[in-house]
Amino acid sequence: KEKKKAREGCSLPGSSWEERLANAVTPLWRLPYQEQLQVKYESQRKILQTLASHLEELGIDAQKPGGLCCPLQPVVPSPIINGYRNKSTFSVNRGPDGNPKTVGLYVGTGRARNIVCVKANHMENIPPKHKQVAQCYEEFIRCSPLDPCILFHEGGHWRELVVRTTSHDHTMAIITFHPQELGQEALATQKALLKEFFTCGPGTVCALTSLYFQESTMTRCSHEQSPFQLLHGEPHIFEEVLGLKFRISPDAFFQVNTGGAEVLYQAVGELSQAAGDTVLLDICCGTGTIGLSLAHRVSKIIGIDVVEKAIEDARWNAAFNGISNCEFHSGKAEAVLPQLLSSWEDARPLVAVVNPSRAGLHYRVVRAIRNCKSIRRLLYISCKPEGEAMRNFLELCCPSNPGKKLAGEPFAPTLAIPFDMFPHTVHCELVLLFTR
């Protein structure tokens, strides 16, 4: 029964707040790792069965053995099971003891109005350094006369903390602050106090490589909307993946499990079947990790990402690693890609790799891919294939539809490989290969 409840993410009767948090965020934490992989395999199998059913409804004969739309390989395990996260986001809210200046993770929902912020010291997926920075941030805001910002309209200032680390022992802390009605002088005072705490006070134990501060009046702000202000240290942290060095900015996307990312990117290279004359299209490329790790296999890399700073990182990463056969474009993929492919006359084979957020690809991106005859092979990487990605899968595979401007030949799912990038949680990264 306990295993069943662990799988479902339920809190145990009479359990502590720590158990409730673990069950909510890492619901498989009680299971031996091999059992976790089996749970994830079954969930991916159901997703492929669902996709097969939807394709059948569209008149596509997609049923394969087991009711799947394509063969499903076993879940590839993570090289690291505990403390694997290189990025953690901590909230500020009322703790179980009622203290509004508690730094941790949420249990409960805003809709039910039962949110409690629980310290993450016991969470198995978060590394000790992240927990240490969160503890120090809590110590700082508890000494501050300023209130936390729990609800924007109720005032307050101190908000969430993001911690990013690398295998080089680099640590970046990003603190979000709601300015409310504070003037520039008052803001400067708070930034100075924060810097002093982490460079001369108790926070020095964190040995921060970078300390950033962002004034934000929204739930999330990009650098363009509200610049990340460097209070201390280096503007970037650095990581190595497959022998390449990568620069990481505060809001640049980077796979949360570095060791798992190496395994994933190696498999993507093999599945792409990229040869010396191939052009690789890396859509939602982040800091360029996938494309750059495959650059030695192909004739050219073209990367696209909406985050301008991530593209700056990608260009720096290419130059630093001596990679010259690549170009990176900043902007929304739905604006950049159709323009890029509309006049595509390159005779070289074109392979596309897409790694979008949970919101999936914009319809115009799918349409551009469908209508480009040169793309015969597409790798779709998704951390939530049962969500908006499922819509993309159907758009890629549905019969041609002139009304929706889907004139191109449909793709077909060919192979699925899940990668466990998130041990102890129910999630994994699915790589789905489409061909035509």
C-alpha positions as CSV (number, residue, x, y, z in Angstrom):
1,K,0.0,0.0,0.0
2,E,2.8,2.4,0.8
3,K,4.4,1.7,-2.6
4,K,1.1,2.5,-4.2
5,K,0.8,5.7,-2.3
6,A,4.3,6.6,-3.1
7,R,3.6,6.1,-6.8
8,E,0.5,8.3,-6.6
9,G,2.3,11.1,-4.7
10,C,-0.1,10.9,-1.7
11,S,0.9,12.0,1.7
12,L,0.8,9.3,4.3
13,P,-1.7,9.7,7.2
14,G,0.0,11.6,10.0
15,S,3.2,12.1,8.0
16,S,5.5,15.0,8.7
17,W,5.6,18.0,6.4
18,E,8.9,16.8,5.1
19,E,7.3,13.5,4.0
20,R,4.4,15.4,2.4
21,L,6.8,17.5,0.4
22,A,8.8,14.5,-0.7
23,N,5.6,12.7,-1.7
24,A,4.4,15.7,-3.7
25,V,7.7,16.6,-5.5
26,T,9.4,13.2,-5.7
27,P,6.6,10.7,-5.3
28,L,8.8,7.7,-6.2
29,W,11.4,8.3,-3.5
30,R,10.4,5.2,-1.5
31,L,10.9,2.9,-4.5
32,P,14.1,1.1,-5.4
33,Y,15.6,2.7,-8.5
34,Q,14.9,-0.2,-10.8
35,E,11.2,-0.1,-9.8
36,Q,11.2,3.7,-10.5
37,L,12.4,3.0,-14.0
38,Q,9.6,0.4,-14.5
39,V,6.9,2.8,-13.3
40,K,8.2,5.4,-15.8
41,Y,8.4,2.8,-18.6
42,E,4.7,1.9,-18.0
43,S,3.7,5.6,-18.1
44,Q,5.6,6.2,-21.4
45,R,4.0,3.0,-22.8
46,K,0.5,4.5,-22.1
47,I,1.5,7.7,-23.8
48,L,2.5,5.9,-27.0
49,Q,-0.8,3.9,-26.8
50,T,-2.7,7.2,-26.5
51,L,-0.9,8.6,-29.5
52,A,-1.6,5.5,-31.5
53,S,-5.3,5.8,-30.7
54,H,-5.4,9.5,-31.7
55,L,-3.6,8.6,-35.0
56,E,-6.2,5.9,-35.6
57,E,-8.9,8.5,-35.2
58,L,-7.2,10.5,-37.9
59,G,-7.4,7.5,-40.2
60,I,-3.7,6.6,-39.8
61,D,-2.9,2.9,-39.3
62,A,-0.4,3.4,-36.5
63,Q,-1.1,0.3,-34.3
64,K,2.1,-1.7,-33.6
65,P,2.6,-4.6,-31.2
66,G,1.2,-3.8,-27.7
67,G,-1.0,-1.1,-29.2
68,L,1.9,1.3,-29.4
69,C,2.5,3.8,-32.3
70,C,6.2,2.7,-32.5
71,P,8.7,0.5,-30.7
72,L,9.5,1.7,-27.1
73,Q,13.0,1.0,-25.7
74,P,13.6,0.6,-21.9
75,V,14.1,3.8,-19.9
76,V,17.8,4.8,-20.0
77,P,18.8,5.3,-16.3
78,S,20.4,8.5,-14.9
79,P,24.1,8.2,-14.2
80,I,23.4,10.1,-10.9
81,I,20.3,9.2,-8.8
82,N,20.6,11.6,-5.8
83,G,21.4,15.3,-5.7
84,Y,21.5,15.5,-9.5
85,R,19.8,18.8,-10.0
86,N,22.0,21.7,-11.3
87,K,19.2,24.2,-10.9
88,S,16.7,24.6,-8.1
89,T,14.0,27.2,-7.5
90,F,13.0,28.0,-3.9
91,S,9.9,29.9,-2.9
92,V,9.3,32.3,0.0
93,N,6.0,31.8,2.0
94,R,4.6,30.7,5.3
95,G,6.2,27.6,6.8
96,P,4.5,24.9,8.9
97,D,5.2,27.0,12.0
98,G,3.5,30.1,10.4
99,N,6.7,32.0,9.7
100,P,6.2,34.0,6.5
101,K,9.9,34.1,5.8
102,T,10.4,30.4,5.1
103,V,12.5,29.4,2.1
104,G,11.6,26.1,0.5
105,L,9.2,24.3,-1.8
106,Y,5.4,24.4,-1.8
107,V,3.0,21.8,-0.4
108,G,-0.6,22.5,-1.3
109,T,-2.2,24.8,-4.0
110,G,-3.2,28.4,-4.3
111,R,-6.7,27.4,-5.4
112,A,-7.3,25.5,-2.2
113,R,-5.5,28.2,-0.2
114,N,-3.6,25.6,1.7
115,I,0.0,26.4,0.6
116,V,2.7,25.7,3.1
117,C,6.4,26.4,2.3
118,V,8.5,23.5,3.6
119,K,12.3,23.5,3.8
120,A,13.9,21.2,1.2
121,N,16.8,19.9,3.4
122,H,15.6,16.3,3.1
123,M,14.9,16.3,-0.7
124,E,17.0,13.6,-2.4
125,N,17.1,15.3,-5.8
126,I,18.5,18.6,-4.6
127,P,22.3,18.8,-3.9
128,P,23.6,20.0,-0.5
129,K,25.0,23.3,-2.0
130,H,21.5,24.3,-3.1
131,K,20.1,23.6,0.3
132,Q,22.9,25.6,1.9
133,V,22.2,28.7,-0.2
134,A,18.5,28.4,0.5
135,Q,19.2,28.2,4.3
136,C,21.5,31.3,4.1
137,Y,18.9,33.2,2.1
138,E,16.3,32.4,4.7
139,E,18.6,33.6,7.5
140,F,19.1,36.9,5.6
141,I,15.5,37.7,5.0
142,R,14.6,36.8,8.6
143,C,17.0,39.5,9.7
144,S,15.6,42.0,7.2
145,P,13.0,44.5,8.3
146,L,11.3,44.1,4.9
147,D,8.4,41.7,4.5
148,P,8.3,38.8,2.1
149,C,6.2,39.2,-1.1
150,I,3.7,36.4,-0.8
151,L,0.8,38.1,-2.7
152,F,1.7,41.0,-5.0
153,H,-1.3,43.1,-4.0
154,E,-0.5,42.7,-0.3
155,G,2.9,44.3,-0.6
156,G,6.2,42.9,0.6
157,H,9.5,42.4,-1.2
158,W,11.5,39.2,-0.8
159,R,10.6,36.6,-3.3
160,E,12.1,33.4,-4.8
161,L,15.6,32.2,-5.0
162,V,17.2,30.3,-7.9
163,V,20.4,28.4,-7.4
164,R,22.5,27.0,-10.3
165,T,25.6,24.9,-9.9
166,T,28.1,23.1,-12.1
167,S,30.6,20.3,-11.8
168,H,33.3,22.9,-11.6
169,D,31.9,23.9,-8.1
170,H,30.5,27.2,-9.6
171,T,27.5,28.5,-7.8
172,M,25.1,31.2,-9.0
173,A,22.3,32.6,-6.8
174,I,19.5,34.7,-8.3
175,I,17.3,36.5,-5.9
176,T,13.9,38.0,-7.1
177,F,12.7,41.1,-5.3
178,H,9.4,43.0,-5.7
179,P,10.3,46.7,-5.5
180,Q,6.8,47.9,-4.7
181,E,7.1,51.6,-4.0
182,L,10.8,51.7,-3.0
183,G,13.0,54.4,-4.5
184,Q,16.4,53.8,-6.0
185,E,18.2,54.8,-2.8
186,A,16.3,52.2,-0.8
187,L,16.8,49.6,-3.4
188,A,20.5,50.3,-3.5
189,T,20.6,49.8,0.3
190,Q,19.0,46.4,0.0
191,K,21.3,45.3,-2.7
192,A,24.3,46.4,-0.7
193,L,23.1,44.5,2.4
194,L,22.5,41.4,0.3
195,K,26.0,41.6,-1.2
196,E,27.6,42.2,2.2
197,F,25.8,39.1,3.7
198,F,27.0,36.8,1.0
199,T,30.5,38.2,0.6
200,C,31.5,39.3,4.2
201,G,28.8,37.8,6.5
202,P,27.3,34.4,7.2
203,G,26.6,33.8,3.5
204,T,30.3,33.5,2.7
205,V,30.0,29.8,3.4
206,C,28.2,29.5,0.1
207,A,31.3,30.7,-1.8
208,L,29.1,32.1,-4.6
209,T,30.6,32.5,-8.0
210,S,27.8,34.9,-9.0
211,L,25.1,36.8,-7.1
212,Y,22.3,38.2,-9.1
213,F,19.4,40.5,-8.2
214,Q,16.2,41.0,-10.2
215,E,13.5,43.5,-9.5
216,S,10.4,41.8,-10.7
217,T,6.7,42.9,-10.6
218,M,5.6,39.8,-12.4
219,T,5.7,36.1,-11.6
220,R,8.5,35.6,-14.1
221,C,10.5,38.3,-15.9
222,S,13.0,37.8,-18.8
223,H,16.2,39.7,-18.8
224,E,14.8,42.1,-21.4
225,Q,11.7,42.8,-19.2
226,S,13.8,43.3,-16.0
227,P,17.6,43.0,-16.3
228,F,19.4,40.6,-14.0
229,Q,21.7,42.8,-11.9
230,L,25.1,41.3,-11.0
231,L,25.8,42.2,-7.4
232,H,28.9,40.1,-7.0
233,G,31.3,37.8,-8.9
234,E,31.3,36.5,-12.4
235,P,28.5,37.1,-15.0
236,H,28.5,33.5,-16.0
237,I,29.1,30.0,-14.6
238,F,30.7,27.2,-16.8
239,E,29.9,23.6,-17.3
240,E,31.5,20.8,-19.4
241,V,29.4,18.4,-21.5
242,L,31.0,15.7,-23.7
243,G,34.3,17.5,-23.6
244,L,33.0,20.9,-24.5
245,K,32.8,24.0,-22.2
246,F,29.5,25.8,-21.9
247,R,28.8,29.3,-20.6
248,I,25.5,29.7,-18.6
249,S,23.6,32.9,-18.1
250,P,21.0,33.4,-15.3
251,D,18.0,32.6,-17.4
252,A,19.5,30.4,-20.1
253,F,18.0,26.9,-20.5
254,F,20.4,24.0,-19.6
255,Q,19.3,20.4,-18.9
256,V,18.8,20.1,-15.2
257,N,20.7,16.8,-15.0
258,T,24.2,17.3,-16.5
259,G,25.2,13.6,-16.4
260,G,21.9,12.6,-17.9
261,A,22.2,15.3,-20.6
262,E,25.5,13.7,-21.8
263,V,23.8,10.4,-22.2
264,L,20.8,12.0,-23.9
265,Y,22.9,14.0,-26.4
266,Q,25.0,11.0,-27.4
267,A,21.8,9.1,-28.2
268,V,20.4,12.1,-30.1
269,G,23.6,12.1,-32.2
270,E,23.1,8.4,-33.0
271,L,19.4,8.7,-33.8
272,S,19.9,11.7,-36.0
273,Q,22.1,9.6,-38.3
274,A,23.8,12.8,-39.1
275,A,26.7,12.4,-41.6
276,G,29.3,14.8,-42.9
277,D,27.0,16.5,-45.4
278,T,24.1,16.9,-42.9
279,V,22.7,20.3,-41.8
280,L,21.3,20.1,-38.2
281,L,18.5,22.4,-37.3
282,D,18.4,22.8,-33.5
283,I,15.1,24.4,-32.5
284,C,14.8,25.8,-29.0
285,C,18.6,25.4,-28.7
286,G,19.2,27.2,-25.4
287,T,22.9,27.6,-24.9
288,G,23.6,25.4,-28.0
289,T,24.5,22.2,-26.1
290,I,22.8,19.7,-28.4
291,G,24.0,21.3,-31.7
292,L,27.5,22.0,-30.5
293,S,28.0,18.5,-29.2
294,L,27.1,17.2,-32.6
295,A,28.9,19.8,-34.7
296,H,31.9,17.5,-35.4
297,R,29.5,15.0,-37.1
298,V,27.7,17.5,-39.5
299,S,28.5,20.1,-42.0
300,K,26.5,22.9,-40.4
301,I,24.4,23.7,-37.2
302,I,21.6,26.2,-37.2
303,G,20.2,27.1,-33.8
304,I,17.2,29.1,-32.8
305,D,16.1,30.3,-29.3
306,V,13.8,33.0,-27.9
307,V,16.1,33.9,-25.0
308,E,18.6,36.4,-26.3
309,K,21.1,35.8,-23.6
310,A,21.0,32.1,-24.3
311,I,21.9,32.8,-27.9
312,E,24.7,35.0,-26.8
313,D,26.0,32.1,-24.7
314,A,25.6,29.7,-27.7
315,R,27.7,32.0,-29.9
316,W,30.4,32.3,-27.1
317,N,30.3,28.6,-26.6
318,A,30.9,27.9,-30.3
319,A,33.8,30.4,-30.5
320,F,35.4,29.2,-27.2
321,N,35.3,25.6,-28.3
322,G,36.7,26.4,-31.8
323,I,33.5,25.4,-33.6
324,S,32.9,27.5,-36.7
325,N,30.3,25.5,-38.7
326,C,27.3,27.0,-36.8
327,E,25.0,30.0,-36.7
328,F,22.5,30.9,-34.0
329,H,19.4,33.0,-34.3
330,S,17.6,34.9,-31.5
331,G,13.9,35.2,-31.7
332,K,10.6,33.3,-31.5
333,A,10.9,30.1,-33.5
334,E,7.5,30.7,-35.1
335,A,8.9,34.0,-36.5
336,V,12.5,32.8,-37.4
337,L,12.0,29.3,-38.7
338,P,9.3,29.9,-41.4
339,Q,11.5,32.7,-42.8
340,L,14.6,30.5,-42.7
341,L,12.9,27.5,-44.4
342,S,10.7,29.3,-46.9
343,S,13.6,29.8,-49.4
344,W,15.5,26.6,-48.4
345,E,17.3,25.3,-51.5
346,D,20.2,23.6,-49.8
347,A,20.7,20.1,-51.3
348,R,22.3,18.8,-48.1
349,P,20.2,16.4,-45.9
350,L,18.4,18.5,-43.2
351,V,17.7,16.9,-39.8
352,A,15.7,18.8,-37.2
353,V,16.0,18.4,-33.4
354,V,13.3,20.2,-31.3
355,N,13.5,20.6,-27.5
356,P,10.6,22.9,-26.6
357,S,9.3,23.9,-23.2
358,R,6.2,22.2,-21.8
359,A,4.1,24.5,-23.9
360,G,5.3,22.7,-27.0
361,L,5.9,24.1,-30.4
362,H,3.9,26.9,-31.9
363,Y,1.7,25.7,-34.8
364,R,3.7,27.9,-37.3
365,V,6.8,26.0,-36.3
366,V,5.2,22.6,-36.9
367,R,3.8,23.9,-40.2
368,A,7.2,25.1,-41.4
369,I,8.8,21.7,-40.6
370,R,6.0,19.8,-42.3
371,N,6.2,22.0,-45.4
372,C,10.0,21.7,-45.8
373,K,10.6,18.7,-48.0
374,S,14.2,18.5,-47.1
375,I,13.4,17.5,-43.5
376,R,13.0,13.7,-43.6
377,R,14.1,13.1,-40.0
378,L,12.9,14.9,-36.8
379,L,13.8,14.2,-33.2
380,Y,11.3,15.6,-30.7
381,I,12.6,15.8,-27.1
382,S,9.9,16.3,-24.5
383,C,9.7,16.3,-20.7
384,K,5.9,16.2,-20.8
385,P,4.9,14.2,-23.9
386,E,1.3,13.7,-22.6
387,G,0.8,17.5,-22.6
388,E,1.0,20.0,-25.4
389,A,3.6,17.9,-27.1
390,M,0.9,15.4,-28.0
391,R,-0.8,18.2,-30.0
392,N,2.5,18.7,-31.9
393,F,2.8,14.9,-32.5
394,L,-0.6,14.8,-34.2
395,E,0.1,18.0,-36.2
396,L,3.3,16.3,-37.5
397,C,1.6,13.1,-38.4
398,C,-1.9,14.0,-39.6
399,P,-2.8,13.8,-43.3
400,S,-2.1,16.8,-45.4
401,N,-4.6,19.6,-44.8
402,P,-4.5,22.5,-47.3
403,G,-7.0,24.4,-45.1
404,K,-4.5,24.4,-42.2
405,K,-1.7,25.0,-44.7
406,L,-0.2,21.6,-43.9
407,A,0.7,20.6,-47.4
408,G,3.8,18.6,-46.6
409,E,4.0,14.8,-46.4
410,P,3.2,13.6,-42.9
411,F,5.7,12.2,-40.5
412,A,5.4,8.9,-38.8
413,P,6.6,8.0,-35.3
414,T,9.5,5.4,-35.7
415,L,11.1,4.9,-32.3
416,A,10.7,6.1,-28.7
417,I,13.5,6.2,-26.1
418,P,12.8,7.5,-22.6
419,F,15.7,9.0,-20.5
420,D,15.4,9.3,-16.7
421,M,16.6,12.9,-16.2
422,F,14.5,13.2,-13.0
423,P,15.0,10.3,-10.6
424,H,12.5,10.0,-7.7
425,T,9.9,12.0,-9.7
426,V,7.3,10.6,-12.2
427,H,8.9,12.5,-15.1
428,C,11.3,11.5,-17.7
429,E,12.5,12.9,-21.0
430,L,11.1,11.2,-24.1
431,V,13.0,11.3,-27.4
432,L,10.5,10.5,-30.2
433,L,12.0,9.9,-33.6
434,F,9.7,10.9,-36.6
435,T,10.6,10.0,-40.2
436,R,9.0,10.4,-43.6
